[in-house]
Amino acid sequence: MESVWAYRFRLYPDAKRQREIDEQIELARFLYNKLLGLAKGEYLKENFAVLSDGKKIGKPNFAAIRKKRIARWQRVVARRQKGSRRREKAREKLHDSWEKVNRQSDDFARKTANDLISSGYTSFAVEGLHIRNMLKNHRLAGAINRAAWNGFIRVLTYKAEDATAL
């Protein structure tokens, strides 16, 4: 039977190397925290998008503007008897209120994409956000849905392709 020997050892850097390693780790930690803080703050607080040249696009909140009207129609629908004609009319009014919010959001996406393309930007890089996974955070899901990033990316993509085809 053959015997197997194993040695366990650890190499320790000298003082100069240890300082260099600590500085690199601290720099990486600082940059990571700085970028993470920017990303959280820029996307979720007051801006819809931040461009590479520092220009910030404000975040509209169309649902908040029409919140009272939507809440009113939701209460009316809840009070109406199921199957009645009046409930159906109230449900249509509620649907119209939400439809207006959706149309405003789509209009914002189209106008913003047009502005970006017409202002001379030649290429677009969009951060690869996993929006479906982000929606699993129930505290942020409403804000993420109202931001309508997927719709904006879709509109920006086909408008940019259309502009390059011309």
C-alpha positions in Angstrom: 0.0 0.0 0.0 1.3 3.4 -1.0 1.3 6.2 1.5 0.1 9.6 0.5 1.5 12.7 2.1 -0.2 16.1 2.1 1.2 19.3 3.2 -0.8 22.3 4.2 0.7 25.7 4.2 -0.2 29.3 3.8 1.8 32.1 2.3 1.7 35.5 4.0 2.6 38.6 2.1 5.2 41.0 3.4 4.0 44.3 4.8 4.4 46.2 1.6 2.4 43.7 -0.4 -0.3 43.6 2.3 -0.7 47.4 2.1 -1.1 47.1 -1.7 -3.7 44.4 -1.4 -5.6 46.3 1.2 -5.6 49.5 -1.0 -6.9 47.6 -4.0 -9.6 45.9 -2.0 -10.6 49.3 -0.5 -10.7 50.9 -3.9 -12.9 48.1 -5.3 -15.2 48.3 -2.3 -15.5 52.1 -2.6 -16.3 52.0 -6.4 -18.8 49.2 -6.0 -20.7 51.0 -3.2 -20.5 54.3 -5.1 -22.0 52.7 -8.3 -24.6 50.7 -6.4 -25.7 53.9 -4.6 -25.9 55.7 -7.9 -27.9 53.0 -9.5 -30.4 52.7 -6.7 -30.8 56.4 -6.3 -30.9 57.3 -10.0 -33.4 54.7 -11.1 -35.9 54.6 -8.3 -36.1 58.0 -6.8 -36.5 60.9 -9.2 -35.2 59.9 -12.6 -36.5 57.7 -15.4 -33.1 57.4 -17.1 -29.6 58.8 -16.8 -27.6 59.2 -20.0 -23.9 58.8 -20.4 -23.3 62.5 -20.6 -25.0 63.0 -17.3 -28.3 64.2 -18.6 -31.2 63.0 -16.5 -34.7 62.3 -17.8 -37.3 62.9 -15.2 -39.7 60.2 -14.1 -43.3 60.9 -14.8 -45.9 59.3 -12.5 -49.1 59.3 -14.5 -50.9 56.9 -12.1 -50.3 59.2 -9.1 -51.9 62.1 -11.0 -55.1 60.1 -11.7 -54.9 58.2 -8.4 -58.0 59.9 -6.9 -60.2 59.3 -9.9 -59.1 55.6 -10.1 -59.7 55.1 -6.4 -63.1 56.7 -6.7 -64.2 54.4 -9.6 -62.8 51.4 -7.8 -65.0 52.2 -4.8 -68.0 52.7 -7.0 -67.5 49.4 -8.8 -67.1 47.6 -5.4 -70.4 49.0 -4.2 -72.4 48.1 -7.3 -74.3 44.8 -7.4 -72.6 42.2 -9.6 -74.1 41.7 -13.0 -75.9 45.1 -13.0 -75.8 47.6 -15.8 -74.6 50.3 -13.5 -71.7 48.2 -12.3 -70.7 47.6 -15.9 -70.8 51.3 -16.7 -68.7 52.0 -13.6 -66.2 49.3 -14.6 -65.9 50.9 -18.0 -65.2 54.2 -16.4 -62.5 52.6 -14.3 -61.1 50.9 -17.4 -61.0 54.3 -19.2 -59.1 55.8 -16.3 -56.4 53.1 -16.4 -56.4 53.3 -20.2 -55.6 57.0 -20.1 -52.7 56.3 -17.7 -51.4 53.6 -20.1 -51.7 55.9 -23.1 -49.8 58.7 -21.3 -47.0 56.3 -20.4 -46.8 55.0 -24.0 -46.8 58.6 -25.3 -43.9 59.5 -22.9 -41.9 56.5 -24.1 -42.4 57.4 -27.7 -41.6 61.1 -27.3 -38.5 60.4 -25.1 -37.2 57.9 -27.7 -37.8 60.4 -30.5 -35.9 63.1 -28.5 -33.0 60.8 -27.9 -32.7 59.8 -31.6 -33.2 63.3 -32.9 -30.7 64.8 -30.5 -27.8 63.1 -32.2 -27.1 60.0 -30.1 -25.7 57.4 -32.5 -25.7 54.3 -30.2 -27.6 53.2 -27.2 -26.6 50.9 -24.4 -29.3 49.9 -22.0 -28.4 48.3 -18.7 -29.5 44.6 -18.7 -32.1 44.8 -16.0 -33.9 41.6 -15.1 -37.2 43.5 -14.7 -39.3 40.3 -14.1 -37.0 39.4 -11.2 -37.1 42.9 -9.9 -40.8 42.7 -9.7 -40.5 40.0 -7.1 -39.6 42.7 -4.6 -43.1 43.7 -3.5 -42.1 47.1 -2.1 -40.7 48.3 -5.4 -42.9 46.4 -7.8 -45.5 49.2 -8.2 -42.8 51.8 -8.9 -41.0 49.5 -11.4 -44.2 48.7 -13.2 -45.2 52.4 -13.4 -41.8 53.3 -14.8 -42.5 51.0 -17.8 -38.9 50.3 -18.7 -39.7 47.4 -20.9 -42.0 49.5 -23.0 -39.5 52.2 -23.3 -36.7 49.8 -24.3 -39.0 48.2 -27.0 -39.9 51.6 -28.4 -36.3 52.9 -28.3 -35.1 49.7 -30.1 -37.5 49.9 -33.0 -37.2 53.7 -33.4 -33.4 53.4 -33.5 -33.5 50.6 -36.0 -36.0 52.6 -38.1 -33.6 55.7 -37.9 -30.6 53.6 -39.1 -32.6 52.2 -42.0 -33.4 55.7 -43.4 
